[in-house]
Structures are given as structure tokens and as C-alpha cells.
Amino acid sequence: MGPRQQAYFRAKLLNWKDSILRESQGTLHQLQVDSLREPDVTDRASSETDWSIELRTRDRQRKLISKIDAALRRIDEGEYGYCEVTGEPISLARLEARPVATMTVEAQERHERQEKISRDD
């Protein structure tokens, strides 16, 4: 992967991370402003469910940020774009679709099949 492609993916990853952080700041602000003191029990339950879903989403995004940081480290170390299992280049189309990908499609499919087999045992 050339320097121009690395710069492109670095910018894409940094923008993605920035977007996630802005969204989480908005959620934090909303949590501080909104009150869950709904007078109606049904309304309160609905609000609590909504916040639970929102917080679960934020937790998934927190994990995604660590994957983005790992991808940025791989760019710095010159390992970005190469499969961690086979060492083969990951296709640009896959990286465009999933910039945090660490495996080729084939290696990922093998990994998922193995995971499924071990879960079924």
C-alpha cells in the first residue's frame, strides 16, 4: 500500500473516530439534560429502554474506537492492509467497506467457520 492510500485510510479512520466521539458527547450531554423522572410509569419504562439501547450502542462504539486506534497503529507500523493470519494484502474494496479489517475475506470466513464449529461443540 502506497503512502497516498495510507494517508487516505488514516484520514478516513480519524474522521470516523471523530464522528463517534462527537456522537458520544451528544449522548452524554443529553443524559445530563434529560431527566428520567417521568410521572407515568409507562413513559418512564419507555425512556429507560431508549437510554439502555443508546448506552449499548455507545459501548459498541467504544469498542470500535479501540479497533480504529489499532488500525491507525498498523498504519504507523506499516502493517495496515495486510492479513494478520496469512500476510496477504487485504483488498482495497474490503478496507473501504471495513477500514478496521485485519483479515482478508477468505481468512475471516475461515475464522468464523472455526468459531462456529467450536461453539457448536
FIKOL-224277 format. One record per residue: x, y, z of N, C-alpha, C in turn; residue in three letters; residue number from 1. Coordinates in pm, whole numbers. Example, Ala and Ser with C-alpha at 12.3 -4.5 7.8 and 13.67 -1.06 7.14 Angstrom:
BEGIN
[[1319, -569, 780], [1230, -450, 780], [1320, -330, 780], 'ALA', 1];
[[1285, -225, 708], [1367, -106, 714], [1290, 3, 787], 'SER', 2];
***
This chain:
BEGIN
[[85, -117, 0], [0, 0, 0], [90, 124, 0], 'MET', 1];
[[61, 212, -91], [143, 332, -104], [109, 438, -1], 'GLY', 2];
[[195, 539, 8], [173, 646, 106], [42, 721, 85], 'PRO', 3];
[[3, 735, -40], [-121, 808, -69], [-243, 730, -17], 'ARG', 4];
[[-241, 598, -37], [-350, 514, 13], [-350, 512, 166], 'GLN', 5];
[[-231, 506, 226], [-223, 509, 372], [-279, 639, 426], 'GLN', 6];
[[-246, 750, 362], [-298, 881, 406], [-450, 884, 393], 'ALA', 7];
[[-502, 825, 286], [-647, 821, 266], [-714, 745, 379], 'TYR', 8];
[[-662, 625, 410], [-723, 543, 515], [-702, 604, 654], 'PHE', 9];
[[-589, 669, 676], [-566, 738, 804], [-673, 846, 823], 'ARG', 10];
[[-696, 927, 719], [-797, 1033, 728], [-936, 974, 748], 'ALA', 11];
[[-966, 866, 677], [-1096, 801, 689], [-1118, 751, 833], 'LYS', 12];
[[-1015, 686, 889], [-1024, 634, 1026], [-1036, 748, 1128], 'LEU', 13];
[[-957, 852, 1111], [-962, 965, 1204], [-1097, 1036, 1199], 'LEU', 14];
[[-1152, 1052, 1079], [-1285, 1114, 1066], [-1392, 1028, 1130], 'ASN', 15];
[[-1382, 897, 1112], [-1477, 804, 1172], [-1471, 813, 1324], 'TRP', 16];
[[-1351, 813, 1378], [-1332, 823, 1523], [-1387, 955, 1576], 'LYS', 17];
[[-1359, 1064, 1506], [-1406, 1195, 1547], [-1559, 1199, 1548], 'ASP', 18];
[[-1621, 1139, 1447], [-1767, 1135, 1439], [-1826, 1058, 1557], 'SER', 19];
[[-1766, 945, 1591], [-1813, 865, 1704], [-1799, 944, 1834], 'ILE', 20];
[[-1686, 1011, 1852], [-1665, 1089, 1974], [-1764, 1204, 1986], 'LEU', 21];
[[-1795, 1269, 1873], [-1894, 1378, 1876], [-2032, 1325, 1915], 'ARG', 22];
[[-2068, 1209, 1858], [-2197, 1149, 1892], [-2204, 1113, 2041], 'GLU', 23];
[[-2095, 1060, 2093], [-2097, 1021, 2234], [-2104, 1143, 2325], 'SER', 24];
[[-2041, 1253, 2284], [-2053, 1377, 2362], [-2198, 1425, 2363], 'GLN', 25];
[[-2265, 1412, 2248], [-2406, 1449, 2240], [-2491, 1363, 2333], 'GLY', 26];
[[-2463, 1234, 2337], [-2536, 1144, 2426], [-2511, 1181, 2571], 'THR', 27];
[[-2386, 1207, 2605], [-2352, 1245, 2742], [-2425, 1373, 2782], 'LEU', 28];
[[-2424, 1469, 2692], [-2494, 1596, 2719], [-2643, 1571, 2739], 'HIS', 29];
[[-2701, 1488, 2653], [-2844, 1457, 2662], [-2877, 1387, 2793], 'GLN', 30];
[[-2789, 1298, 2838], [-2810, 1230, 2966], [-2810, 1329, 3082], 'LEU', 31];
[[-2725, 1430, 3072], [-2717, 1528, 3179], [-2838, 1623, 3179], 'GLN', 32];
[[-2891, 1650, 3062], [-3002, 1744, 3049], [-3136, 1677, 3076], 'VAL', 33];
[[-3157, 1561, 3014], [-3286, 1493, 3027], [-3297, 1427, 3164], 'ASP', 34];
[[-3417, 1422, 3209], [-3443, 1357, 3337], [-3527, 1233, 3312], 'SER', 35];
[[-3499, 1130, 3386], [-3580, 1008, 3376], [-3692, 1009, 3479], 'LEU', 36];
[[-3725, 1127, 3528], [-3833, 1139, 3627], [-3967, 1159, 3557], 'ARG', 37];
[[-4003, 1066, 3474], [-4131, 1071, 3404], [-4241, 1040, 3505], 'GLU', 38];
[[-4349, 1117, 3504], [-4456, 1091, 3601], [-4529, 959, 3575], 'PRO', 39];
[[-4541, 921, 3450], [-4611, 799, 3416], [-4514, 681, 3413], 'ASP', 40];
[[-4552, 571, 3473], [-4466, 453, 3481], [-4433, 400, 3341], 'VAL', 41];
[[-4529, 402, 3252], [-4507, 353, 3116], [-4409, 443, 3042], 'THR', 42];
[[-4425, 574, 3057], [-4332, 668, 2994], [-4191, 650, 3048], 'ASP', 43];
[[-4181, 629, 3179], [-4050, 609, 3241], [-3984, 482, 3188], 'ARG', 44];
[[-4061, 376, 3178], [-4007, 249, 3126], [-3962, 266, 2982], 'ALA', 45];
[[-4039, 338, 2905], [-4002, 362, 2765], [-3873, 443, 2756], 'SER', 46];
[[-3861, 546, 2839], [-3739, 628, 2841], [-3618, 546, 2884], 'SER', 47];
[[-3636, 463, 2985], [-3526, 379, 3032], [-3482, 280, 2925], 'GLU', 48];
[[-3577, 226, 2851], [-3544, 134, 2742], [-3466, 206, 2633], 'THR', 49];
[[-3513, 326, 2598], [-3442, 406, 2496], [-3299, 435, 2539], 'ASP', 50];
[[-3279, 473, 2664], [-3144, 504, 2713], [-3058, 379, 2719], 'TRP', 51];
[[-3120, 268, 2754], [-3045, 142, 2759], [-2992, 107, 2620], 'SER', 52];
[[-3076, 122, 2519], [-3034, 95, 2381], [-2924, 192, 2340], 'ILE', 53];
[[-2942, 319, 2374], [-2842, 421, 2339], [-2707, 391, 2405], 'GLU', 54];
[[-2711, 353, 2531], [-2586, 325, 2603], [-2519, 198, 2549], 'LEU', 55];
[[-2598, 100, 2508], [-2542, -20, 2448], [-2473, 14, 2315], 'ARG', 56];
[[-2536, 103, 2240], [-2476, 148, 2114], [-2345, 218, 2141], 'THR', 57];
[[-2342, 304, 2241], [-2219, 376, 2275], [-2110, 279, 2320], 'ARG', 58];
[[-2147, 173, 2389], [-2048, 74, 2432], [-1987, 4, 2311], 'ASP', 59];
[[-2071, -31, 2213], [-2018, -92, 2090], [-1926, 6, 2018], 'ARG', 60];
[[-1962, 133, 2019], [-1878, 232, 1953], [-1746, 253, 2028], 'GLN', 61];
[[-1750, 238, 2160], [-1626, 247, 2238], [-1530, 136, 2196], 'ARG', 62];
[[-1584, 17, 2175], [-1501, -93, 2129], [-1451, -68, 1988], 'LYS', 63];
[[-1534, -5, 1906], [-1494, 28, 1770], [-1379, 128, 1770], 'LEU', 64];
[[-1381, 222, 1863], [-1271, 320, 1872], [-1139, 250, 1899], 'ILE', 65];
[[-1140, 147, 1982], [-1014, 75, 2007], [-967, 3, 1880], 'SER', 66];
[[-1062, -45, 1798], [-1024, -107, 1670], [-970, -1, 1574], 'LYS', 67];
[[-1028, 117, 1576], [-978, 226, 1491], [-837, 264, 1534], 'ILE', 68];
[[-815, 276, 1665], [-681, 308, 1716], [-580, 201, 1675], 'ASP', 69];
[[-622, 74, 1680], [-532, -35, 1641], [-500, -25, 1491], 'ALA', 70];
[[-599, 10, 1410], [-575, 26, 1266], [-478, 141, 1240], 'ALA', 71];
[[-492, 250, 1315], [-400, 363, 1300], [-258, 323, 1338], 'LEU', 72];
[[-245, 240, 1443], [-112, 190, 1483], [-54, 103, 1372], 'ARG', 73];
[[-138, 20, 1309], [-90, -65, 1200], [-42, 20, 1082], 'ARG', 74];
[[-110, 132, 1057], [-64, 222, 951], [74, 275, 987], 'ILE', 75];
[[91, 320, 1112], [219, 373, 1158], [331, 270, 1147], 'ASP', 76];
[[297, 144, 1173], [397, 36, 1173], [414, -27, 1035], 'GLU', 77];
[[337, 18, 937], [348, -36, 801], [281, -171, 784], 'GLY', 78];
[[194, -209, 876], [128, -339, 870], [-16, -329, 822], 'GLU', 79];
[[-65, -208, 804], [-204, -189, 765], [-228, -242, 624], 'TYR', 80];
[[-341, -309, 608], [-376, -360, 476], [-327, -500, 449], 'GLY', 81];
[[-265, -562, 548], [-217, -699, 533], [-287, -789, 634], 'TYR', 82];
[[-324, -907, 589], [-396, -1003, 673], [-306, -1048, 788], 'CYS', 83];
[[-361, -1044, 909], [-282, -1087, 1026], [-265, -1238, 1032], 'GLU', 84];
[[-341, -1313, 954], [-332, -1459, 953], [-240, -1508, 841], 'VAL', 85];
[[-265, -1458, 719], [-193, -1509, 603], [-80, -1418, 556], 'THR', 86];
[[-85, -1292, 595], [14, -1196, 549], [-15, -1141, 410], 'GLY', 87];
[[-123, -1188, 347], [-160, -1140, 215], [-224, -1002, 224], 'GLU', 88];
[[-217, -925, 115], [-283, -794, 115], [-436, -809, 125], 'PRO', 89];
[[-496, -721, 202], [-642, -714, 211], [-688, -625, 97], 'ILE', 90];
[[-791, -665, 27], [-836, -587, -90], [-878, -446, -49], 'SER', 91];
[[-855, -352, -138], [-893, -214, -111], [-1044, -201, -95], 'LEU', 92];
[[-1119, -281, -168], [-1265, -277, -155], [-1307, -317, -13], 'ALA', 93];
[[-1241, -419, 42], [-1273, -460, 180], [-1234, -351, 279], 'ARG', 94];
[[-1117, -292, 260], [-1073, -186, 351], [-1163, -63, 339], 'LEU', 95];
[[-1212, -37, 220], [-1303, 76, 202], [-1433, 51, 278], 'GLU', 96];
[[-1482, -73, 270], [-1606, -109, 339], [-1587, -124, 489], 'ALA', 97];
[[-1472, -176, 531], [-1443, -200, 673], [-1297, -163, 699], 'ARG', 98];
[[-1270, -34, 721], [-1131, 12, 736], [-1055, -51, 853], 'PRO', 99];
[[-1126, -112, 947], [-1058, -174, 1062], [-1032, -323, 1039], 'VAL', 100];
[[-1059, -371, 919], [-1041, -514, 888], [-896, -556, 911], 'ALA', 101];
[[-880, -674, 970], [-746, -728, 997], [-719, -855, 919], 'THR', 102];
[[-821, -904, 847], [-807, -1028, 772], [-868, -1012, 633], 'MET', 103];
[[-818, -1092, 540], [-882, -1099, 409], [-1020, -1162, 427], 'THR', 104];
[[-1104, -1148, 328], [-1238, -1207, 335], [-1228, -1358, 358], 'VAL', 105];
[[-1138, -1421, 285], [-1124, -1567, 296], [-1080, -1608, 436], 'GLU', 106];
[[-981, -1539, 490], [-933, -1570, 625], [-1042, -1544, 729], 'ALA', 107];
[[-1119, -1438, 710], [-1228, -1406, 802], [-1335, -1514, 798], 'GLN', 108];
[[-1367, -1560, 678], [-1467, -1667, 665], [-1419, -1795, 734], 'GLU', 109];
[[-1292, -1831, 714], [-1236, -1950, 781], [-1244, -1933, 932], 'ARG', 110];
[[-1207, -1816, 979], [-1210, -1787, 1123], [-1352, -1801, 1179], 'HIS', 111];
[[-1450, -1747, 1106], [-1588, -1755, 1152], [-1640, -1898, 1150], 'GLU', 112];
[[-1600, -1977, 1049], [-1641, -2118, 1045], [-1582, -2192, 1165], 'ARG', 113];
[[-1454, -2169, 1193], [-1389, -2234, 1308], [-1458, -2193, 1438], 'GLN', 114];
[[-1491, -2066, 1448], [-1559, -2014, 1568], [-1693, -2084, 1587], 'GLU', 115];
[[-1767, -2098, 1477], [-1897, -2164, 1482], [-1883, -2310, 1522], 'LYS', 116];
[[-1785, -2378, 1466], [-1763, -2519, 1498], [-1729, -2535, 1646], 'ILE', 117];
[[-1643, -2449, 1698], [-1604, -2461, 1839], [-1720, -2426, 1932], 'SER', 118];
[[-1809, -2336, 1888], [-1927, -2303, 1970], [-2025, -2419, 1970], 'ARG', 119];
[[-2036, -2487, 1856], [-2132, -2598, 1845], [-2088, -2720, 1926], 'ASP', 120];
[[-1959, -2731, 1953], [-1909, -2849, 2027], [-1947, -2849, 2170], 'ASP', 121];
***
